[in-house]
């Protein structure tokens, strides 16, 4: 499994997010909506708090973000996906 330092800062909500992102890439708004089905009291209360947690998870190296490719003008939303480290947190160091 992942090292103890990583697990010490990992919450149940983080695991739920990692599991969801392992299945498919999601935007911040999609993670916010999905969080409402997490354990009671674990859902995000705002888009900002959700974005801040995803940024911390990205800084920890558990997830990565990319902008959606769009043909229109303006900024496109970012989507998030697990990294190899995030995958190993979920499934162990020996998982392939």
Secondary structure, DSSP 8 states (H G I E B T S, - for coil): ---HHHHHH--HHHHHHHHHHHHS-EEHHHHHHHHTTSSTT-S-SSHHHHHHHHHHHHHTTSEEEEE---SSSS---EEEEE-HHHHHHHH-TT--
